[in-house]
Amino acid sequence: MLSRGTANSGSGGLLAETYDLIVIGSGPAGRRAAIQAAKFGERVLVVERGRRVGGVSVHTGTIPSKTLRETALNLSGWRERGFYGRSYRVKQDLSADDLRARLEMTLGHEVEVLEHQFARNQVTTLRGVAKFTGPETFEVTGEEGETFTFTAPRFVLAVGTVPFRPDYVPFDGVSVFDSDEILDLKRLPRSLCVIGAGVIGVEYATIFSALDVHVTLVEPRETMLDFIDRELIEDFKHQLRDRGMVLRFGRKVDAITTSPKGCEVKMEDGRTIRSEIILFAAGRMGATAPLNLEACGLDCDHRGRLGVDPQTFQTAVPHIYAAGDVIGFPSLASTSMKQGRIAVCHALNRKAHDPPEFFPYGIYSVPEMSTIGMTEEEARAANISYECGIARFRETSRGHIMGISSGVLKMLFSLETRRLLGCHIVGEGATELIHIGQAVINLQGTLDYFVENTFNYPTLAEAYKIAALDAWNRMPVT
């Protein structure tokens, strides 16, 4: 249960009771906060309530879902179907065990790397459930009921989130799952109903669809993923429908029932959706309930999230900071790491570089989506004069080589300054390709960069030049 670096060992090898910084949670935010503080020479303790370090990101969130996606695409032969037809398979009769084998290998490697990082930087780790007993004290209850008491002048809360589980949903881990439980699926179903068209719901819905599971996606709102450019969402929805997914938007779920024959989702409009299993993925809640926040003078909102200063990540209690998914949007592993580092730098009065104004958002659906900067809707709302350029992956030679028939890259340029305002991609490799747009936006580059520069041929990155020329053809002559 206990792991410690030599710098954090007390006399006789006992766990020290006082630390310079205590981090609760070992996900991306907690990991980066702890290691940064240790590099500053501070004595750091990380408390993790899970079986192994890594938090939600490693065990039930970012890494598992992306590993599941990659395994599904590889074993199903999804990427080759453009050449060999929809019936093509790399492995016939895929099973849940096939998916789980690669998942376990990946997670084991991730945990090993993280444990090595903590050991190398002499960060002490302790497994157990932490709760505050005062503003600067808290206790940890271990697996066997033993308790440890600690004090520290500074805390970073990086406890992450847990699935939202409303009372009307009959979760049983057999036919009705939340987004954590779905990873323990014993067999692949023939049909699946996903409730919630947020990032998590969309990712799992499209992954299972790629495995030839019949998927129905339910969302009470009329729209999905509102932070993404509408034109790309419409293209994305067209791709989903084209491969047989059913989208039920604009209606709320009235009731969910299960029986040996399967599951039924009754909608408020009277329609019934039948499926073998249900995945409820309508949001997550901050995992703050066990912390006894009242004892340290903090409170949280109705979803368990903590309020912080967006520049320093300091809570209402000055010596307590919070970072990662527990503070809400954008809830990305990449931004959580940055938040953890900035929080520690501020807590220790060290200089931290302000993050760039724009960061990429990646959705690991099938196909991928990634976006940075302004959408067309945001540009209109801000009364910015702009022009768009669009490229389709099938217009590139690399797209033909790869057998890609879909995929769109869209860029927005200011008519006044010619600067790149936003970049939005849906299609194969979107989360990798977006970084070219990210660099140009944050370096305040213009349309001319894409027009004047040479891109490797053949690559999907050529789509940047195609989209730029598409915009250039409609831009005013200068």
C-alpha positions as CSV (number, residue, x, y, z in Angstrom):
1,M,0.0,0.0,0.0
2,L,2.9,2.3,0.8
3,S,5.6,3.5,-1.6
4,R,8.1,6.2,-0.8
5,G,11.3,7.8,-2.0
6,T,14.3,8.0,0.3
7,A,14.0,11.7,0.7
8,N,10.5,11.3,2.1
9,S,11.4,8.5,4.6
10,G,11.2,9.4,8.3
11,S,13.5,8.0,10.9
12,G,13.6,4.3,10.9
13,G,11.9,4.3,7.5
14,L,8.5,5.4,8.9
15,L,6.1,7.5,6.8
16,A,6.5,11.2,7.8
17,E,3.5,12.9,9.2
18,T,4.2,16.3,7.8
19,Y,4.8,17.2,4.2
20,D,5.4,20.4,2.2
21,L,2.7,19.5,-0.2
22,I,0.0,16.8,-0.2
23,V,-1.7,15.8,-3.4
24,I,-5.0,13.9,-3.3
25,G,-5.3,11.9,-6.6
26,S,-2.7,10.6,-9.0
27,G,-4.3,11.3,-12.4
28,P,-2.8,13.7,-14.9
29,A,-3.3,16.8,-12.7
30,G,-2.1,15.1,-9.5
31,R,0.8,13.4,-11.2
32,R,2.1,16.6,-12.7
33,A,1.6,18.6,-9.6
34,A,3.5,16.1,-7.4
35,I,6.4,15.7,-9.7
36,Q,6.8,19.4,-10.3
37,A,6.8,20.1,-6.5
38,A,9.4,17.3,-6.0
39,K,11.6,18.9,-8.7
40,F,11.5,22.1,-6.6
41,G,12.9,20.1,-3.7
42,E,9.6,19.8,-1.7
43,R,8.6,16.8,0.3
44,V,5.5,15.5,-1.4
45,L,2.8,12.9,-0.5
46,V,0.3,11.6,-3.1
47,V,-2.8,9.8,-1.8
48,E,-4.6,7.6,-4.3
49,R,-7.8,5.7,-3.4
50,G,-7.6,3.3,-6.4
51,R,-5.9,0.0,-6.5
52,R,-2.9,1.5,-8.3
53,V,-1.7,5.0,-9.2
54,G,-3.0,6.7,-12.3
55,G,-6.5,7.8,-11.4
56,V,-9.4,7.8,-13.8
57,S,-7.2,8.7,-16.7
58,V,-5.2,5.5,-16.6
59,H,-7.8,3.0,-15.3
60,T,-11.3,3.9,-16.5
61,G,-11.0,7.0,-18.7
62,T,-8.5,8.4,-21.2
63,I,-6.1,5.5,-21.7
64,P,-8.6,2.6,-21.6
65,S,-11.1,4.1,-24.0
66,K,-8.4,5.0,-26.5
67,T,-6.8,1.6,-26.2
68,L,-10.2,0.0,-26.7
69,R,-10.7,2.2,-29.8
70,E,-7.4,1.3,-31.3
71,T,-7.9,-2.4,-30.6
72,A,-11.4,-2.3,-32.1
73,L,-10.1,-0.6,-35.3
74,N,-7.2,-3.0,-35.7
75,L,-8.9,-6.3,-35.1
76,S,-12.1,-5.4,-37.0
77,G,-10.2,-4.3,-40.0
78,W,-12.1,-1.0,-40.0
79,R,-9.3,1.0,-41.7
80,E,-9.1,-1.4,-44.6
81,R,-12.8,-1.6,-45.4
82,G,-12.5,1.2,-47.9
83,F,-10.6,-1.2,-50.1
84,Y,-11.9,-4.6,-49.2
85,G,-15.5,-3.9,-48.4
86,R,-17.6,-3.7,-45.2
87,S,-17.5,-7.4,-44.7
88,Y,-13.7,-7.4,-44.3
89,R,-12.3,-8.5,-40.9
90,V,-8.8,-9.0,-39.5
91,K,-10.1,-11.4,-36.9
92,Q,-13.4,-13.2,-37.1
93,D,-15.7,-13.6,-34.1
94,L,-14.2,-10.9,-32.0
95,S,-14.7,-11.3,-28.2
96,A,-14.5,-9.1,-25.2
97,D,-11.5,-11.1,-24.1
98,D,-9.7,-10.0,-27.4
99,L,-10.3,-6.3,-26.4
100,R,-9.4,-6.8,-22.8
101,A,-6.0,-8.5,-23.5
102,R,-4.5,-5.4,-25.1
103,L,-6.1,-3.2,-22.5
104,E,-4.4,-5.0,-19.6
105,M,-1.0,-4.8,-21.3
106,T,-1.4,-1.0,-21.9
107,L,-2.6,-0.2,-18.5
108,G,0.1,-2.2,-16.9
109,H,2.7,-0.3,-18.8
110,E,1.2,3.1,-17.9
111,V,1.2,2.3,-14.2
112,E,4.8,1.0,-14.3
113,V,5.9,4.3,-16.0
114,L,4.1,6.4,-13.4
115,E,5.4,4.4,-10.4
116,H,8.9,4.8,-11.8
117,Q,8.4,8.6,-12.2
118,F,7.3,8.9,-8.6
119,A,10.2,6.8,-7.3
120,R,12.7,8.6,-9.4
121,N,11.5,12.0,-8.1
122,Q,11.2,10.6,-4.5
123,V,7.5,11.2,-4.2
124,T,5.8,9.2,-1.5
125,T,2.6,7.5,-2.4
126,L,-0.1,6.0,-0.1
127,R,-3.2,4.1,-1.1
128,G,-6.4,4.8,0.8
129,V,-9.4,7.1,1.2
130,A,-8.5,10.7,2.4
131,K,-10.7,13.1,4.3
132,F,-10.0,16.5,5.8
133,T,-10.2,16.8,9.6
134,G,-9.2,20.5,9.6
135,P,-7.9,23.2,7.3
136,E,-4.3,21.7,7.3
137,T,-4.9,18.2,8.5
138,F,-6.5,15.1,7.1
139,E,-6.5,11.3,7.6
140,V,-6.2,8.4,5.3
141,T,-8.1,5.2,5.8
142,G,-6.2,2.2,4.3
143,E,-7.5,-1.1,2.9
144,E,-7.5,-2.9,6.2
145,G,-9.1,0.0,8.2
146,E,-5.8,1.4,9.5
147,T,-5.7,5.3,9.6
148,F,-2.9,7.8,9.1
149,T,-3.0,11.4,10.0
150,F,-1.0,14.1,8.0
151,T,-0.5,17.8,8.0
152,A,0.7,20.1,5.3
153,P,0.7,23.9,4.6
154,R,-0.5,23.2,1.0
155,F,-2.8,20.8,-0.8
156,V,-3.7,20.1,-4.4
157,L,-7.1,18.3,-4.9
158,A,-7.0,16.3,-8.1
159,V,-9.6,13.6,-7.2
160,G,-11.2,13.5,-10.7
161,T,-14.7,12.4,-11.3
162,V,-17.1,9.5,-11.1
163,P,-20.0,8.6,-13.4
164,F,-23.3,10.4,-12.8
165,R,-25.8,7.7,-11.6
166,P,-29.4,8.9,-11.3
167,D,-31.8,6.9,-9.2
168,Y,-34.1,6.1,-12.2
169,V,-31.4,4.1,-14.0
170,P,-31.2,0.4,-12.9
171,F,-27.5,0.0,-13.0
172,D,-26.5,-3.6,-12.5
173,G,-23.1,-4.0,-14.3
174,V,-24.7,-6.8,-16.4
175,S,-27.2,-5.2,-18.8
176,V,-27.1,-1.5,-17.7
177,F,-23.6,0.0,-17.4
178,D,-22.0,3.4,-16.5
179,S,-19.0,4.6,-18.4
180,D,-16.6,3.0,-15.9
181,E,-18.3,-0.4,-15.8
182,I,-18.5,-0.8,-19.6
183,L,-14.8,-1.7,-19.6
184,D,-15.6,-4.9,-17.7
185,L,-18.1,-6.1,-20.3
186,K,-18.0,-9.9,-20.4
187,R,-19.1,-10.3,-24.0
188,L,-19.8,-8.2,-27.0
189,P,-23.5,-7.5,-27.4
190,R,-25.5,-7.5,-30.7
191,S,-27.1,-4.2,-29.8
192,L,-26.4,-1.2,-27.6
193,C,-28.3,1.9,-26.5
194,V,-26.1,4.7,-25.4
195,I,-27.8,7.5,-23.4
196,G,-25.9,10.7,-23.5
197,A,-24.2,12.2,-26.6
198,G,-21.4,14.0,-24.8
199,V,-17.8,13.2,-25.5
200,I,-17.8,9.9,-23.5
201,G,-21.1,8.7,-25.0
202,V,-20.1,9.5,-28.5
203,E,-16.7,7.8,-28.2
204,Y,-18.1,4.5,-26.9
205,A,-21.1,4.6,-29.3
206,T,-18.8,4.9,-32.3
207,I,-16.3,2.3,-31.0
208,F,-19.0,-0.3,-30.6
209,S,-20.4,0.6,-34.0
210,A,-17.0,-0.1,-35.5
211,L,-17.3,-3.6,-33.9
212,D,-20.5,-4.1,-35.9
213,V,-22.7,-3.7,-32.8
214,H,-26.1,-2.0,-33.7
215,V,-26.0,1.2,-31.7
216,T,-28.7,3.7,-30.9
217,L,-27.5,7.1,-29.5
218,V,-30.0,9.0,-27.3
219,E,-29.7,12.6,-26.4
220,P,-32.4,14.8,-24.8
221,R,-31.0,18.0,-26.5
222,E,-31.5,18.7,-30.2
223,T,-27.7,19.0,-30.7
224,M,-24.5,17.3,-29.7
225,L,-21.0,18.5,-28.8
226,D,-21.9,22.2,-29.0
227,F,-18.3,23.4,-28.8
228,I,-17.5,21.9,-32.2
229,D,-18.2,23.7,-35.5
230,R,-21.7,22.9,-36.7
231,E,-20.6,22.1,-40.2
232,L,-18.3,19.4,-38.9
233,I,-20.9,18.0,-36.6
234,E,-23.3,17.6,-39.5
235,D,-20.7,15.8,-41.5
236,F,-20.0,13.6,-38.5
237,K,-23.7,12.7,-38.0
238,H,-24.0,11.9,-41.7
239,Q,-21.1,9.4,-41.4
240,L,-22.7,7.8,-38.3
241,R,-26.1,7.4,-40.0
242,D,-24.4,6.1,-43.2
243,R,-23.0,3.1,-41.3
244,G,-26.3,2.3,-39.6
245,M,-26.2,4.1,-36.3
246,V,-29.6,5.4,-35.1
247,L,-29.6,8.9,-33.6
248,R,-32.5,9.8,-31.3
249,F,-32.2,13.5,-30.4
250,G,-34.5,16.0,-28.8
251,R,-36.4,13.6,-26.5
252,K,-35.9,12.7,-22.9
253,V,-35.8,9.2,-21.4
254,D,-39.0,8.4,-19.5
255,A,-38.1,5.0,-18.0
256,I,-35.6,2.1,-18.3
257,T,-36.5,-1.5,-17.7
258,T,-34.6,-4.7,-17.9
259,S,-35.6,-8.4,-18.3
260,P,-34.0,-11.6,-19.4
261,K,-34.9,-10.7,-23.0
262,G,-33.0,-7.4,-22.9
263,C,-33.5,-3.8,-22.1
264,E,-36.1,-1.2,-23.0
265,V,-35.8,2.5,-23.0
266,K,-39.1,4.3,-23.0
267,M,-39.0,7.8,-24.4
268,E,-41.2,10.7,-23.4
269,D,-42.7,10.8,-26.9
270,G,-44.0,7.2,-26.4
271,R,-41.4,5.5,-28.5
272,T,-39.5,2.5,-27.2
273,I,-35.8,1.5,-27.9
274,R,-34.9,-2.1,-27.4
275,S,-31.3,-3.3,-27.0
276,E,-29.3,-6.0,-25.4
277,I,-27.5,-3.7,-23.1
278,I,-27.5,0.0,-22.1
279,L,-24.6,2.4,-21.5
280,F,-25.7,5.5,-19.5
281,A,-23.1,8.2,-20.1
282,A,-24.9,11.4,-19.4
283,G,-22.3,13.2,-17.4
284,R,-19.9,12.8,-14.5
285,M,-19.6,14.2,-11.0
286,G,-16.6,15.4,-9.1
287,A,-15.3,12.7,-6.7
288,T,-15.4,15.1,-3.7
289,A,-17.9,13.3,-1.5
290,P,-15.3,11.4,0.7
291,L,-13.2,14.5,1.3
292,N,-15.3,16.0,4.1
293,L,-14.8,19.5,2.6
294,E,-16.7,21.2,5.4
295,A,-13.8,20.5,7.7
296,C,-11.4,22.6,5.6
297,G,-13.9,25.4,4.8
298,L,-14.7,24.4,1.2
299,D,-17.9,23.5,-0.6
300,C,-18.7,22.2,-4.1
301,D,-21.6,22.6,-6.6
302,H,-24.4,20.1,-7.2
303,R,-22.1,18.1,-9.5
304,G,-19.4,17.8,-6.9
305,R,-17.1,20.3,-8.7
306,L,-14.8,22.8,-7.0
307,G,-14.6,26.4,-7.9
308,V,-11.1,27.9,-8.6
309,D,-9.3,31.0,-9.8
310,P,-8.9,30.1,-13.6
311,Q,-5.4,31.6,-13.6
312,T,-3.9,30.0,-10.5
313,F,-6.3,27.2,-9.7
314,Q,-6.6,28.4,-6.1
315,T,-9.8,27.6,-4.3
316,A,-11.6,29.8,-1.8
317,V,-9.3,28.5,0.9
318,P,-5.9,30.1,-0.1
319,H,-3.6,27.1,0.7
320,I,-5.8,24.6,-1.1
321,Y,-5.7,24.2,-4.9
322,A,-7.7,22.1,-7.2
323,A,-7.0,20.9,-10.8
324,G,-8.2,18.4,-13.4
325,D,-11.7,17.1,-14.1
326,V,-12.9,18.0,-10.6
327,I,-13.0,21.7,-11.6
328,G,-15.1,21.0,-14.7
329,F,-14.5,22.1,-18.3
330,P,-12.5,21.3,-20.3
331,S,-11.8,18.0,-18.5
332,L,-8.9,17.0,-20.7
333,A,-5.9,15.0,-19.6
334,S,-3.7,17.5,-21.5
335,T,-5.1,20.6,-19.8
336,S,-5.2,18.8,-16.4
337,M,-1.5,18.3,-16.5
338,K,-1.0,22.0,-17.2
339,Q,-3.4,23.0,-14.4
340,G,-1.5,20.8,-11.9
341,R,1.8,22.3,-12.7
342,I,0.5,25.9,-12.6
343,A,-1.2,25.3,-9.3
344,V,2.0,24.0,-7.7
345,C,4.1,26.9,-9.1
346,H,1.6,29.4,-7.6
347,A,1.4,27.6,-4.3
348,L,5.2,27.6,-4.0
349,N,5.7,31.2,-5.3
350,R,7.5,29.9,-8.4
351,K,7.1,31.5,-11.8
352,A,4.8,29.6,-14.2
353,H,4.4,30.5,-17.8
354,D,0.8,31.3,-18.7
355,P,-0.7,28.7,-21.1
356,P,-1.4,29.8,-24.7
357,E,-4.8,31.2,-25.3
358,F,-5.9,28.3,-27.5
359,F,-5.5,24.5,-26.8
360,P,-6.7,21.6,-28.9
361,Y,-9.7,19.5,-28.0
362,G,-9.6,15.9,-29.2
363,I,-12.5,13.4,-29.3
364,Y,-11.4,9.8,-29.9
365,S,-14.6,8.8,-31.7
366,V,-14.7,6.8,-34.9
367,P,-13.9,8.9,-36.9
368,E,-11.8,11.2,-34.7
369,M,-12.6,14.9,-34.2
370,S,-10.3,17.6,-33.1
371,T,-10.7,21.4,-32.9
372,I,-8.9,24.5,-31.8
373,G,-9.8,28.2,-31.9
374,M,-13.0,29.8,-33.0
375,T,-15.9,28.0,-34.6
376,E,-17.8,29.7,-37.4
377,E,-20.7,30.3,-35.0
378,E,-18.4,32.1,-32.5
379,A,-16.9,34.2,-35.3
380,R,-20.4,35.4,-36.3
381,A,-21.3,36.1,-32.7
382,A,-18.2,38.2,-32.3
383,N,-18.9,40.1,-35.5
384,I,-15.6,39.1,-37.0
385,S,-15.3,39.2,-40.8
386,Y,-13.9,35.9,-41.9
387,E,-13.6,33.4,-44.7
388,C,-13.5,29.6,-44.6
389,G,-11.5,27.1,-46.4
390,I,-12.4,23.4,-46.6
391,A,-10.5,20.3,-47.7
392,R,-11.7,16.8,-47.9
393,F,-9.4,13.9,-47.2
394,R,-10.5,12.1,-50.4
395,E,-8.9,15.1,-52.3
396,T,-5.4,14.1,-51.1
397,S,-3.3,11.4,-52.6
398,R,-2.6,9.9,-49.2
399,G,-6.3,9.7,-48.6
400,H,-6.7,7.5,-51.7
401,I,-3.7,5.4,-50.7
402,M,-5.3,4.8,-47.3
403,G,-8.7,4.1,-48.7
404,I,-10.3,7.1,-46.9
405,S,-13.6,8.2,-48.4
406,S,-14.5,10.7,-45.7
407,G,-12.9,13.3,-43.5
408,V,-12.9,17.1,-43.6
409,L,-10.5,19.8,-42.5
410,K,-11.9,23.4,-42.1
411,M,-10.1,26.6,-41.3
412,L,-11.3,30.1,-40.6
413,F,-9.3,33.2,-41.5
414,S,-9.8,36.8,-40.6
415,L,-10.6,39.0,-43.7
416,E,-8.9,41.9,-42.0
417,T,-5.6,40.4,-40.7
418,R,-5.6,37.1,-42.7
419,R,-4.8,35.4,-39.4
420,L,-5.9,31.8,-38.7
421,L,-8.9,32.0,-36.3
422,G,-9.9,28.4,-36.0
423,C,-9.1,24.9,-37.3
424,H,-11.5,22.0,-37.1
425,I,-11.0,18.4,-38.3
426,V,-13.2,15.3,-38.5
427,G,-11.6,12.2,-39.9
428,E,-8.6,9.7,-39.6
429,G,-5.7,11.2,-37.6
430,A,-7.6,14.4,-36.6
431,T,-6.1,14.5,-33.2
432,E,-2.6,14.4,-34.6
433,L,-3.2,16.7,-37.6
434,I,-4.6,19.4,-35.3
435,H,-1.2,20.4,-33.9
436,I,-0.2,22.1,-37.2
437,G,-3.2,24.4,-36.8
438,Q,-2.4,24.8,-33.1
439,A,1.1,26.1,-33.8
440,V,-0.1,28.6,-36.5
441,I,-2.9,29.9,-34.3
442,N,-0.8,30.4,-31.2
443,L,2.1,32.0,-33.2
444,Q,-0.5,34.3,-34.8
445,G,0.2,32.9,-38.3
446,T,-1.8,33.8,-41.4
447,L,-3.2,32.2,-44.5
448,D,0.1,32.9,-46.3
449,Y,1.9,30.3,-44.2
450,F,-0.1,27.5,-45.7
451,V,-0.1,28.8,-49.2
452,E,3.6,29.5,-49.3
453,N,5.0,26.5,-47.5
454,T,5.6,23.0,-48.9
455,F,4.1,19.9,-47.2
456,N,5.3,16.4,-47.5
457,Y,3.7,14.5,-50.4
458,P,1.7,12.3,-50.1
459,T,0.3,13.2,-46.6
460,L,-3.0,14.0,-45.1
461,A,-1.4,17.2,-43.9
462,E,-1.7,18.4,-47.5
463,A,-5.3,19.1,-46.6
464,Y,-4.1,22.2,-44.9
465,K,-2.8,23.6,-48.1
466,I,-5.9,22.6,-50.0
467,A,-8.1,24.3,-47.4
468,A,-6.0,27.4,-47.4
469,L,-6.1,27.7,-51.2
470,D,-9.9,27.2,-51.0
471,A,-10.1,30.2,-48.7
472,W,-7.5,32.2,-50.7
473,N,-9.7,31.9,-53.8
474,R,-12.4,33.8,-52.0
475,M,-10.3,36.3,-50.1
476,P,-10.1,39.9,-51.2
477,V,-7.1,40.7,-53.5
478,T,-4.4,42.5,-51.5
